[in-house]
Amino acid sequence: MRAIDLFCGAGGGSLGAAAAGVEIVAGFDVWPVAGSVYRANFPHARFYPCDLATLMESDVWVIRDDLGPVDLLLASPPCTDHSPARGAKPPSAGLDLPWCVWAFARVFLPRWIVVENVVQMRRWHGYRAFLWSLCGLGYCIRQEILDAADFGVPQRRRRLYIVCDRETDPPEIAPRTAHRLARDVIDPGVGVYKPLYAPWRARATIERVERALRVLGRDATFLSVYYGSGPQWQTLDVPLRTVTTRGHFALVRPDRRGGHEMRMLQVDELRRAMGFPAWFDFGGCTRTDTMRLLGNAVCPPVMQAIVEELVRCA
C-alpha cells in the first residue's frame, strides 16, 4: 500500500500508517518547520512545501504523474476554525480547506481516504456537501468519533475520523486497549521545580492550585491545567486531558518543607502523551514550534489502528 498525507504537520498520521505497513510516498504542508521535521522522519518520502488551497487541478495532475498511483489518502486539514477554542473569533480563509481533500481524491482516486479533525468539524457549513462530494466519487463513508485513550495513548483526545472506501463499507474501528494514565508520561527527574508561593507567581495560578488542594488534599501530586472550563486540575490516575498547541500542564507536588512546588510538563512528556515514540526526531525545534506540531498532530496509534482495520477487511 502506498499513501500520501495532506496537511501532514509533523507526520503523526503518516507514522501510524507506516506502522501498519504502508509505504509513505509524500507529505504536504505549507509550514517550513513541519517540512523539516517530516523530511527528517520520512527520508524516503517526497515533501511538497505548498499551500494546498492555491493548487489548480492541473497542478494536482502533475503531482499524480510524479508520484504514481496511491492506495490511501490521509488528511488532517487545519482545525482552528472548527475548534471551540477559537470562541467568538470570525472564521478565516482556512475554513474550506477540507475541499483540498476532494480535489486530490478525484485525481488520485485511492481506494481509501482517512480525514482527521476535531469533532466540531461536523458543524462546518460545507460538511454535508463535502461528504456528498466524496460519495459522488464512489466512496462509502463511515464517520467515527474516536478517543485516543482507547488506543493506548495516555490522553483523552476525541477526534472525528472520516473513513472512506471505494469498494465496500468501511469497518467499525473498535477500542483496542485499556486506558493508560497521565502518570505514565511523567518523568520526575526532568524539569525545574519552583515554589508555588513565589513573589513572581501569578495570583490566578496560585488560586487554581489552591482550589485543587482543597479537593485532593495537601499531600497530593497532581496536574494543574491552564485552559478549558470546569476543574482546572486533574489527578495522575486518569489519562491526560487533551494536549493543545500550548502544552499548558503543570505538575504540582509537596516540597517536603510543608509547601508545594511545580513545573511545566516537558516536551518529551507531552510527546509521550501524544503517542509519538522516543526516536521520533523533532530536529531541534523550539519548544513553541514543537508544541504547535504536537498539539495539531494525529496520534499515531489511532491511525495505525484505523489502517490495520482497513487492510484486514480489504
N, C-alpha and C positions, 0 to 999 in steps of 0.2 A: 504493500500500500504506500502511496505517495501523497503527501499533504502540503498545502500552503496555509499560512497563518496571517490573516489580515488584522491590522491594529495589534500587532503581536506583543508590543511592550518588551518586557524582559524575556518573554518566551515561556510563561508558565503553561499555556495550552500546548505549545509545541513539546515541552518537556514531558507532559503527561502522555501525549500521543506517541512520542518516541519510546517511552517506557512500555507502551502497549505493542511495540513492534513496527511502528510506522516510520517510513523514511521522510524526514522533513526536507522539503525541496526549497522552500523560500519563506521569508518573513517580510512583512511590510509595515513600516511605521515612519511617521514624519519627524519624530524626536531623535536627534543625533545621539543622545545618551542611550536611548533604547537600542539604537543600531549598534553602538559599541558593545553593549552587553550581549546582544543577540549574536553578533558575529563571534564573540569570544566563546560562547557556549554551543553554537551550531556552526562550526567552521566549514562544514561541507554543504551548507545551505546558502542560497543566494539571499542577499538582503537588499530590498528596494527602499531607499530613503525618500519616499514620495508621499505627497498629500493625496490620498485616495479620492477625495472629493473632487479633485481637479482633473482626474483622468477621463479621457474620452473612450468610447467603445473601441475605437481603433487602437488606442494605447493598450487596452486590455488584451486585444487580439495579438499585439506584438509580444506581450508578456507570455501569452499562451503558446505562441510559436517558439519562444525562447525556452520555456520550461518543459513543454510537452504536457501530456495529459496527467491529471491527478485524480485520486480516488476520494480525497477528503479535503474539505474546505473548512478551516477553523476561523472564527472571527470573534473579536471582543470589541465592538465599537465603543468609543468613549461614553461613559455612563453619566457624566456630570449633569447633563440636562434632565436626566430621568431620576437622579438621586434625590431623596428627601432632604439631604444635607444642604442643597442649594437654597432652601427656604423660598422666599418670595422673589428671588432674583429672576429677571426676564430670561427667556430661553436664548441660546446663542445659535450660531450657524451650524454647530455640531449636532443639532437635534436630529437631522435627517441622514446622518452618516450610515445607519443600517442599510440604506439603499445601495451603498457600495457593495454589500454582500450580494445582493441580487444582480448587480452589474457583472460581478465576477462569476456568479453561478451560471448565468445564461451563456457565457462564453466558454467556461471550462466544463460545465455540466458534470461535476463529480458525482459519484454515487451518493456520498454522504456530505452533509453540512452540519456543523455544530456551532451555534451562536450563543455566546455567554453575555449576560448583562444583569444589572440589578433588577429585582422583581418589579420595580415601578416602571420598567420599560413598557409594561402592558398598558399603561395609561397614555403612552405616546399617541398622538393623533393619527399617525400613519401606521400603527401597529397591525390592524386588521388587513389593511391594503398590502402591507409588507408580506404577511403570511399568505394572502391570496396570490401574490405575485410568485411566491415560491411554489405554491400549488400549481400555478399555471405552467411552471417548468417541469411538472410531473412529479413533484416531491410529495411524499406522505410525511406528515409532521406530527411530532409529539412535543408538547410543552411540559417541561419538568421544572419544578422548584426544588432544588437540592441544597442541603445543608452540608458544608464541608466537614462538619464534625461527624457525620455519618460515614465518612470515607477515610478515617484515620488521621484527619487534620485536627490538631488541638485548638480549634477555633470555631465559634458559631459564625457561619458565613452563608446566609441564604442567598442564592442566586438563581436567576432564570436561565435555563438551557433550552434552546430551541433545536431539537434534534430532527434531522431530515434524512429521508432515504428514498431514492428514486425507484426502488424495486419492491419494497414491502413496507409495512407499518413498522416504525422504529420500536424497539423493545422498551419496556419499562426499566428504569435504572433504579435498582433496589439498594438500600443501605447495605454496607459491607462489613463494618466493624463496630465494636464497642467504642464509646467516646474516650478520647484521650483528654487530659486535663491541662489547665493552664500551668500547673506546677511542672509539667513535662517540658516546657520550653524554658524554664528559669534556670540560669546558671548563677548560683550565689556568689561565685568568685569573680564576677566581672562587674565593671561599672564602679562609679564613685558614689558612696552613700554620703548624704549631707543631712544635718539635723533638721527635723521638721520645724522646730521653733527657732528660726534664724531671722535676724532683723530684715534681711532682704527677701524673705519668703512672702509671696502674695497672700493676703488675708483670705482670699477665696480658696486658695489651695489648702490652707490650714483648716478652714471651716469644713471643706469637703472631707478631709481625713478625720476630723473630729466626729462628724456625723457617722462615719463608718465605725469608729472606735466605740461609739455609744451602742451600736448594734452588735458588733463582733467581739467586743471586749478588748482590753488594753494589751493582752498577750498575743493577739492575733497577728499573723503576717498575711497581707492581702494586697490587692492592686487597687490603686486609685485611678479612676477613669476620667479623662479630661474632656469628654464630649458626650453628647446624647442626652436624652431625657431619662427620668427615673433615677434609681440609686446610682450615684457616680462612684461606685466601687464594686468589686467582686472578689469572691474568695478564690483560692487556688485549686479548689476541689471540683470545679466545673470547667468546660472549655473556655478559652479566652473569648471575650467579645470581639466583634468584627474589627479586624485591623484596617485602619484608614491610611491615607497618604501622609498623615502627620505622626502616626505611631504614638499617640498620647496615652501611654500607660506608665504609671509609677509604682514601683514595688515599695511597700511600706512595711517596716518591721520594728520590733522593740530594739533599743540600742544597748540594753543591759546596764543602763545607768538611770533607769526609771523613765526615760523618754522614748522618742521614736526617731528613726532616720529613714531616708527614702532616696531612691534613684530612679531615673527613667529606664525602661526596658531598652536593651541594646539591640543593634541591628541584627546580630546573629540570633538573638532570642525571637525577634519578630520574623526572621527568615524561617526559623523552625515552625513558628505559628502558622505560616502560610504553606507549609509542606514542601519547601524547597530543600534539597539535600545540601549537606555541608560543602560538597565540592563545587556547587554552582558558583560561577565566577561573576561577581559584580564589578570587577575591573577597577577597583579603587575609586568608585563613585563617592561623592559626598554623602553624608547621612541624609541630607534633604532629598537628593536625587534617588538614593536607594529606597527611601521610604515612599517616594512617589511611585517608583517601579513596583514595590511590593504591594502597596495599597490598591493599585489598579490591576494587579495580576490575577490570572486564573490560578486556583490551587491545583498543582499538577496531579495529585492523587485523584481528584474528582474527574479531570479529563481522562486520565488513564482508565478509570472505571467505565466511563461512557464509551470510549473507543473499544475497549476489550469486549464490552457487551455487543456493540455493533458488529465486530468481527465474529464473535461467537454465533450470532444469529444470522450471519450472511448466508 
